[in-house]
């Protein structure tokens, strides 16, 4: 059984731009903490100074140690100084598996390289626009990632409710302007589909 624990912190921050910079600055430090798994920074849709941070750790002990480090280590003090009020902080464990680990979930992987002259920033920006603005709104979509490997190789990883939905969503890459804008930046696409077992 997975003992992963999620630390959920809801808080208010000072001026949004300053808080954003401080938040971005600690991401690599958070990732270096023992037992770290993932970090999801959230911002209220109506109030950019109202925040929620969700950090997944390998155990409750790791989550408590991470909280202690953020509150007391000087590397995190610029970030902590942007917090004007703590609304809620707690440690939680998933009641059941996530959709990404559910047997039958669909998986799409596409390996590709960028065309000559295309920068990684351009590709990441176009990918984010296609996913955030269009693909993520499709029925059955769960999550999608742009992954970098060595030697200029990249991967698009999509998870959906079923293999059928993964195939249907990926079939839209050539039928929407934001998607075709990204496709125009890459070459040597090798796409495969599967399912979680």
Residue pairs with C-beta under 8 A, 6 or more apart in sequence:
2 94
3 58
3 59
3 60
3 93
4 37
4 56
4 57
4 58
4 59
4 93
4 94
5 56
5 57
5 58
5 59
5 60
5 62
5 63
5 91
5 92
5 93
6 54
6 55
6 56
6 57
6 63
6 91
6 92
6 93
6 94
7 53
7 54
7 55
7 57
7 63
7 66
7 67
7 89
7 90
7 91
7 92
8 52
8 53
8 54
8 88
8 89
8 90
8 91
8 92
9 52
9 53
9 54
9 55
9 86
9 88
9 89
10 50
10 51
10 52
10 86
10 87
10 88
10 89
11 50
11 51
11 52
11 53
11 83
11 84
11 85
11 86
11 87
11 89
12 49
12 50
12 51
12 83
12 84
12 85
12 87
13 19
13 49
13 50
13 51
13 82
13 83
13 84
14 49
14 82
14 84
15 49
16 48
16 49
18 82
19 49
19 51
19 82
22 78
22 79
22 81
22 82
23 41
23 51
23 79
23 82
25 78
25 79
26 70
26 75
26 76
26 78
26 79
27 39
27 41
29 75
29 76
30 36
30 39
30 55
30 66
30 70
31 39
33 57
33 62
33 65
33 66
33 69
34 62
34 65
35 57
35 58
35 59
35 61
35 62
35 63
35 65
35 66
36 55
36 56
36 57
36 58
36 62
36 66
37 56
37 57
37 58
38 55
38 56
39 53
39 54
39 55
39 56
40 53
40 54
40 55
40 56
41 51
41 53
42 51
42 52
42 53
42 54
43 50
43 51
43 52
44 50
44 51
44 52
49 84
50 87
55 63
55 66
57 63
57 66
60 91
60 93
63 91
64 91
67 89
69 76
70 76
70 79
70 80
71 80
99 105
99 142
99 159
99 161
100 142
100 143
100 159
100 196
101 196
102 196
103 195
103 196
103 197
104 162
104 195
104 196
105 142
105 159
105 160
105 161
105 162
105 195
105 196
106 140
106 158
106 159
106 160
106 161
106 162
106 163
106 164
106 165
106 166
106 167
106 193
106 194
106 195
106 196
107 157
107 158
107 159
107 160
107 163
107 166
107 193
107 194
107 195
107 196
108 156
108 157
108 158
108 159
108 160
108 166
108 167
108 169
108 170
108 191
108 192
108 193
109 155
109 156
109 157
109 158
109 191
109 192
109 194
110 155
110 156
110 170
110 189
110 190
110 191
110 192
111 153
111 154
111 155
111 188
111 189
111 190
112 153
112 154
112 155
112 156
112 186
112 187
112 188
112 189
112 190
113 152
113 153
113 154
113 186
113 187
113 188
114 120
114 123
114 152
114 154
114 185
114 186
114 187
115 184
115 185
115 186
115 187
118 185
118 186
120 148
122 185
123 146
123 154
123 182
123 185
123 186
124 146
126 178
126 181
126 182
126 185
127 146
127 156
127 182
128 146
129 178
129 181
129 182
130 173
130 176
130 178
130 179
130 181
130 182
131 144
133 178
134 172
134 176
134 178
134 179
135 141
135 144
135 158
135 169
135 172
135 179
136 144
138 165
138 168
138 169
138 172
139 165
140 160
140 161
140 162
140 165
140 166
140 168
140 169
141 158
141 160
141 165
141 169
142 159
142 160
142 161
143 158
143 159
144 156
144 157
144 158
144 159
145 155
145 156
145 157
146 154
146 155
146 156
147 154
147 155
147 156
147 157
148 154
148 155
149 155
154 186
158 166
158 169
158 170
159 166
160 166
160 169
162 195
163 193
163 194
163 195
166 193
167 193
170 191
170 193
172 179
173 179
173 180
173 182
173 183
174 180
174 183
